[in-house]
Each structure stands twice: as structure tokens, then as C-alpha cells.
Amino acid sequence: MPRKMRRFLVRLTQSSFTVSAVGVVFDEAQNVLLLKHLIRANRSGWGLPGGFINPGEQPENALKRELMEEVGINITDLRHVKTRTVGSHVEIIYVCRAENTDANPKKGEIIEAGWFQIDEVKTEIPTIEREHIRLARKISEKPQN
């Protein structure tokens, strides 16, 4: 079967998904970065940073791009935490370190940015994101291979 026909049949028969990269970003003091989004499903608007992956973009690069675009933060030491599916959306969650901590919202979608101690992160963000933070902290404390 010709390549174009195979591609057409695959796209016709497979579900479409959106994919995003999410970061649990820690500073030197183990504070976590949270962003207050203009458009968020939860009441407070606070949540972990991240965004959609562009076609052909690697998830790690998408997360780096999103953090730079949204708040001007460079990240390093990215480690995969987990991947989860929510309906037709796939989230790839990473833990990483901030190279700088001067978070300045740059886009209209981010209202505020802040560094929080983990015990301060209670009801401000969804339960699943609190779970991501707990898991990311455990992973970040393990030595890298």
C-alpha cells in the first residue's frame, strides 16, 4: 500500500490526542513553582506550569519553552515523573530544577507566579497536582543514574 494511503488510514482509524508537558519545578530550598492561570478549571487558578507540545517538538523542550515564555525561568535536570491520560489528553510530567527564581509572568494567560513550600500547597491546586508534587519530590531526592 502506498505511504500516503497508509498514513490516511491510520489517521482515519486512530483517535486524536493532545499532549502537554508539565513541570514540578523546585528551587534550591525545595520550594515548588506554581502559576496562577487566567483560564483554569479549578477555583483558585493555581497550578503547575506546562503547556502543549508543538508538532515535532520533544516534551522536554516544550516544557523549557513554556516556562521561558510564561515566566522567564530556565530549567535544568529534567527527570520523568509519570505520564497519564485524561480523556483524549496525555500529560507528561517532569521534575526539574530552576536555574533562576525570578518568575515574572509574561503572557496574558498567567496572572501570578510564586514559589511555595510543599506544606503550603494544600487546597490551592487540584489533588492530582499535589500528588505529582509528592511523587516528584521523592524522585528528585534519588540520585540520578
Secondary structure, 3 states (H helix, E strand, C coil): CCHHHHHHHHHHHCCCCEEEEEEEEECCCCCEEEEEECCCCCCCCEECCEEECCCCCCHHHHHHHHHHHHHCCCEEEEEEEEEEEECCEEEEEEEEEECCCCCCCCCCCEEEEEEECHHHCCCCCCHHHHHHHHHHHHHHHCCCC
